[in-house]
């Protein structure tokens, strides 16, 4: 292999012999200082949560990682003062929401991830931030890629922030994808 200055300042020209490419096969240039084997992506089926998945897929491809998609269904509750017992219709609504979420996650897995990357889909019931943390622990997740709507002021006070609570309690690093930020994921097919 020969390295020569290129005509453009600051660049070099590398001439390689047929066997020189083997030098780069085990090179530290291709290795990363950390291993990501499982990536968790919470999905609420909004366009922004799909954007988070678009960030997770290249990470999974690069690190040969598995993606876990999780959707959390918040059960429908009524205060006890209104009902002595839950009518069967309420339980049917919760069951239907779980069934629908499983179906939508399966379609999302097929359409946005494909078959080249291993992926699992989970539907949990409870408070979203708490269930996301539990799944991250149970699945031994190395990275969470989560979307945030970036609410502030009164909207944040009333709606809260699932992403903020996940960031505070997560057992692993988190990539937070915001709605109106500069993109860094590039379309490799173009």
Protein Blocks (a to p, Z undefined) as FASTA:
>chain_A
ZZdddfbghiacddddfklmmmmmmgcklpcfbdcfbdcdddehiaklmmmmmmmmmmmm
mnopacddddddddddddfklpmbdcfklmmmmmmmmmmmmmmmmmmmmmmnommbgcdd
dddeddfklmmmmmmmmnopabdcdddehighjllmmnopfklmmmmmpcbdcddddfkb
ccfbdcfkZZ
